[in-house]
Amino acid sequence: MPVEDVAAERLAFFAMEDDGRLRKITTKGISWRRRAYIAPWMAGHVGMRVRLRYLPHYDGRIEVFAAEEWGRHLGSAYLAEAATVEQRRALSSVREKKARQLKADLKAAERLRKTRYTATTTAAVPRPRRTVTSSQAEAEIARSRGVDLAARALPDLIPPREPPASWARPVVRPRWAADSQTDAGQAGDGGPPGAADVRDDSWER
């Protein structure tokens, strides 16, 4: 390969993002972002430690470099079990349908959120144009709680575990000990606790 091509290739690799981790080539290829990447050149390199570089806007191919030998480029790896053209088209159709449904739900929710009042020509208490019954309100509140994960968390269902013995815990002083200290302070000088610490210098005047 000409020197110019080698320099251009190294510059292209330099512009890629580094994975920052050491990985191993397994019998299933290289695992990256919970997906497997394979290539024919990986045969006979199982167990080899490698580093990855990739383009931030394209995850269908990654570049593999040896962890040793000053980052020697081993080759490219491609996503295993990539979706077919028919699967990608079907997935796009499903996502578009879901987006349309979400937009319709958002418009309906915005319509219900706004309260409109009846027109009047005299000063009076505003009256909403639409009135809901008690059962309708409770049903809608129950439906919202059914999809709210925070409301379904049930924090009291699983009690927290006991902390390890090595953790420092607050000291709970018994009530009788606190009462005995209070009585001792009062018996010292016949006054309230801490009165002995007050200096009386009236005789110096």
N, C-alpha and C positions, 0 to 999 in steps of 0.2 A: 504494500500500500504506500503511495507517495507520502512524503513528509507533510505536504499541505493537507491531505485528507486526514492524516492522523491528528494534526493540530486542530482541524475543524471538528473532528469527532470528540476530542478531549474538551474542547470549548463547549460543545453541546452538552456533554455530560456534566460539566461544571455548572451549567445554568440550571440543571435539575435540582430538585430538593432531595436532601439526604434523609433516609429513614431514621438514622441515629441509633439503630440497634443492630446487634449481631444476631444473625439467624442461621439455621442449619437447613441444608437440603435434605429432605426426607423422601421416602418412596412415593409420596403424594405431591412432591414438588416443594414449593416455598409458600408458607402461609403468611399472608399480608392482609390486614383489615378483615380477618376471619374469612378470607377466600384463598383458594389455592391457585398458584401460578406454576405453569409447567413449560418445559422446552425440551427438544430432543437432546441437546448437549448435556443435560443433567444426568444422563445415564453414566454410571460409574463414579459419580461425585456425591453419593449419599453420605451424609455426615459432615460434609465440608461446611465450614463457617464462612458466611458471606455477609455483605452489606448491600443495601438496596438504594437506588436512586430512581426518581419518578417525576413525571410532569404533573404539576398541581391540578391541571384541568383535564387530565386524561388518565384513567386508571385501568385501561385495557391492556397495558404493557408496562413492564418495569425492567430496569436495567440492573443486572446482578454483577457485583464486584467481589473479588476475593478479599477476605479480611486481612490476610497476610500478602506478601509480595507487593507491597505498596499500592494496594487497591487495583490489581490487574482486572480488566474487564473480561468477564467470563462469557457474557452473552445476554440476550434479551429473553424474558419470560412472559408468557401470555396467559390471560385469564382462562382457567379451565371451566368447562361446562358453561360457556357463555350462552345467553339466551339466543334463540333463533330469530329470524326476521319476523316470522308470524307471531312469536311470543312477544316481541317488542311492540308490534302493532296492537295486539290485544291488550297489553299492559297500558299503552298510551290511551286506548279507548276507555279503559276502566278508570284511569286517572282523570280524564276529561269529564266523564260522567260524574265522578265524585266531586270534582270542582264545581260543576254546574249545580249539583245538589246542595253543596255548601253555600254557594252564592244565593240560591233560592231560600235556604234556611236563614241566612243572614238578613235578607230583605224582610222575611216574615217576622223575624225577631225584632228588627228595627221598627216595623209597623206596630207591633204589639207593645213595644217599650214606650212609645209616645202616647201620652194621654190627651185626647181631644175633648173639648167641652162644647156644649150647645151654645148657640148664639143667643144673646139677650140684649134688650135695649134699656133695661133698668138695672140698678145695683142690686145684686142678689148673690147668694152662694153659688159658685160655679158647679155645674152639673155635668159629669162626664157623659159623652155620647153613648158609650158602651158600658154596660154594667155586667159584671161576672157574678155568678152565684158562689156560695161558699164551697159547694162540692167541686166546682170547676177550679177554683183557686187551690184547694187542697190537692186535687189530682195533678195540676201542673207543678206544684211544689214537690210532690212525691216523685214525679218523673225527673225533675232536675236533680234530686238527691240520688236517684238511681244511677246517674251517669257521673256524679261528682265523686272522684276518687278520694278527696280529702274527707268527705262526709262518711265514706265507707271504710275508712282506715281502721276504726275500732281500736283505739290505742290501749284500752283496758282488757282486750281479749288475751293478749300475751303479756304477762307481767315482766318487768325488766329483771335481768339476772343479778345475782349478788355480786358486788364489786370484789376484786381480788383482795386477799389478805394484806398484800403489800401497800395498798392504798391507805392514805391517812384519812381518818374519819373524825368528825367533830366529837368532842368530849361532852357527854351529857352529865352534868353535875346533879347528884341526888338532891331532892328538896330539903331533906333533913340536914344535909351538910351546909346548904346555903343559910338555913334558919339558924344553925348553931353559930356560924360566923357572924351573923347579924346580932345575935344575943351577946356574943363576946364583945363586940364593938360597943354595945350599949352599956354593958356592965363595967367597962374600963373606967369611965368617968361620969357615969350617970347621965350622959347626954346622947345625942344621936351618933351614929357611926361616923368616924372621921372628925369628930369635934376635938380630939386630942391633938390633931395636926394643926389646929388654928392657934396662932401665937397671940397671947394677950400682952400687949406692951403699954397698957394704960398707965402703969405705975411710972413709966419714964417721963410722962408729961409733968 
